[in-house]
Amino acid sequence: MPAGFSALKEGSPVRIGEFAERNGVSAKMLRHYDEIGLLKPAAIDPATGYRFYTPEQSHVLNWILILKSLDFSLGEIRELLGGPLEARDIIRRLVRKRIEISSALNVQIQKKIAIDRLIALIEKEGFDVNKTIDLKQIGMADVHDIKKNMPNMEMFLDAACGIVAECPDEKPYAVFRFDISHFKRVNDDYGFDAGDRVIVACYRIVETNVSERFPHAAVGRAHGDEFIVFVQADKPAVQEAARAIVDDVKRFDFSAAGCPRPVGCCIGGLVSFVRDRTDVRNMIEASIEVIERAKRDGPNSVLIEVVGA
């Protein structure tokens, strides 16, 4: 038995190759994890340099693989597995990762919507197996319609950072999101054209209320049926604006837009102090989680939270 194993009380140790094969990973990966201190071997034979692992170490490796599959970096995984952590710290890290994934997912969903529109547009041009399509010949208005629905959160981020640069540091800022409740039913029941008109009507309601109340504001489209707003304001002012938006949506006659049923919405957002672009970006991403919590309360709900108070 290699030196160093006399003190081990776990299962019979095996060489790195066998341990890698049993766990469906490569020996190269295990050597890398050893080098960065993520998963050290149970012992190393001083004569040969062979690494040995115990079967019980598979449990740690499984955690590494799980967290890696959830897009945690190896440095983050090392911190999470490095020792006992406060439960709320682990939850905070998981929530932050969920926000990152949700943000990326929103962009992918919007890309899918753009592809669906492009397919519908080509089919409208009279596509069949014997006809060629020159994308450059498709009407400018139709192409613009696809482009305007593309998400551009970087432009919104630039506008929000511009507000921070212009306004006093001692005042709080807010990010809130507006989401149309059960919007898919509108498209399913009345068609995409009616859905587009409903989106435009809601956008105008949001924009009107925001411009009337806040001298410094940016309004953008997060994706699909969701809008996002950045303003310099405290929680009472944001709540008042949010309730006014919800009430205006409830009163609006959407039948003129081709949707005879009432339309509901949800608003969720955060109020905090920010210093730089990173703070603004973090607020924008964190607001995804708040709008999801607001949706759980049903249509016409408002949830505005204060962070860092």
C-alpha positions, 0 to 999 in steps of 0.5 A: 500500500502506498505511503500515506494510506495507513491513516485513511479509514474510508473505502479502498483507494484506487488510482486516478484512472480507475476513479475517473472511469468510475465517475465518468470524467477524465483523469486530466480533469481530476489532475486539474482539480488537484492543481487548483485545490478543488479536489485533492487526492486522498494520497499520493504515492511518493515513489511513483507520484500516482494519485489515489482517491477513495470511493467516498470522494465521488460525493464531492466530485458529484457536487463539482459536476452539478455546480459546474453544469449550473454555470458556476465557475471553478473558483465559485465551486471551490468557495461553495465546497470549501467549508460550512457557509451560512445558509443565506449566503448559499441561497444568495449565490444560487439566486444570483445564478438563477438571475443570470440564467433567467437574463440569458434565457430572456434573450434566447426567447426573444431570438426565437420570437424573431425567428418565428416572425421571419418564418411567418414573413417568408411564408407570407411572401408565397414560399413554396418548394419551387420558389427562391427567396431573396431576403434583401427584397423583403419589404423594409417595413417588415424587416424594421418590424423584426428589428424593433422587436430585437432585445437591446439591453445594452442600449437601455443600460447606456441610457440608465447609466446616463441618468446616474451620471446626470443626477445627484448621488444622494438620491435612490434609483429604481428599476421596475419591469412591466409584464402583460399577464397571460399574453400568450392567450392573446396571441393564441386567441386573436393572432399576432397582429392583435398581440402586437397592438396590445403591446404597443398600447401597453407601452404607451401607457407605461411611457406616458405615466413614467414621463409625466412623473419622472424627469429622469427616466429610461424606458425599454423593452426587455423582451416580448411582452415585458418592458423595463424602466429605470428612474431616479425615485424613491419607493413611494413614488415608484409604487404610485406610478406602478399602481397608476400604470396598472389602473390605466391598463385595467381601464383601457379598451383593448377591443380597439386593438383587436383583443375584446377581453380585459388585459392584466399586468404585473409590475415588480422592481427594486429601489436602491442607491447605485454608483456605477455601471456595475451597480445599474447592471446588477439592479437590472438583473436582480429585477427579474427575480422581483417580477417573477415574485410579483407574478405569483400574486396574480394579475394586476399585482405590484411588488417594489422592494428596497435593497441596501437600505 
